[in-house]
Amino acid sequence: MLTAFALVGAPTLIRAPWVLSAAHAQALLDINSASKSDLDTLPGIGSARADAIIKGRPYRGKDELVQKGIIPQNVYNGIKDKIIAKQK
């Protein structure tokens, strides 16, 4: 026989999915407005690639970094979950 019980007074952390999504979106780096130093913090992006990203602005989508030949696919694969290309 299984018995269910709860610990009285134990805090329960419940987060709505939209709260996590909003927090995640804030953590993404916008390639259309990020500074050179912010871009340089991304893995595989150094000073020269940060300059190339800035020079190639604006981007309609983050995948344009590869389409325009600014970064190779393997570097894009490493940063695609950390960046976004916001539209004005």
TAUR-V20606 format. One record per residue. RES is the residue in one letter. SS is DSSP state (h for helix, s for strand, l for the rest). PHI is phi in radians with two decimals (none if undefined). Layout:
BEGIN
RES | SS | PHI
RES | SS | PHI
END
This chain:
BEGIN
M | l | none
L | l | -1.67
T | l | -2.13
A | l | -1.78
F | l | -2.58
A | l | -2.16
L | l | -1.40
V | l | -1.27
G | l | 1.53
A | l | -1.37
P | l | -1.22
T | l | -2.03
L | l | -1.79
I | l | -2.13
R | l | -2.12
A | l | -1.29
P | h | -1.01
W | h | -1.20
V | h | -1.20
L | h | -1.14
S | h | -1.12
A | h | -1.14
A | h | -1.14
H | h | -1.16
A | h | -1.11
Q | h | -1.19
A | h | -1.41
L | l | -1.30
L | s | -1.64
D | s | -1.41
I | l | -1.22
N | l | -1.49
S | l | -2.39
A | l | -1.15
S | l | -1.31
K | h | -1.03
S | h | -1.14
D | h | -1.18
L | h | -1.10
D | h | -1.10
T | l | -1.37
L | l | -1.26
P | l | -1.10
G | l | 1.48
I | l | -1.91
G | l | -1.86
S | h | -1.06
A | h | -1.15
R | h | -1.22
A | h | -1.08
D | h | -1.07
A | h | -1.14
I | h | -1.10
I | h | -1.11
K | h | -1.12
G | l | -1.47
R | l | -1.16
P | l | -1.53
Y | l | -1.96
R | l | -1.42
G | l | -2.64
K | l | -1.14
D | l | -1.20
E | h | -1.14
L | h | -1.04
V | h | -1.45
Q | h | -1.02
K | l | -1.51
G | l | 1.30
I | l | -1.38
I | l | -2.35
P | l | -1.34
Q | h | -0.97
N | h | -1.13
V | h | -1.22
Y | h | -1.02
N | h | -1.04
G | h | -1.39
I | h | -2.08
K | l | -1.03
D | l | -1.52
K | l | -1.98
I | s | -2.20
I | s | -2.60
A | l | -2.11
K | l | -1.28
Q | l | -1.72
K | l | -1.49
END
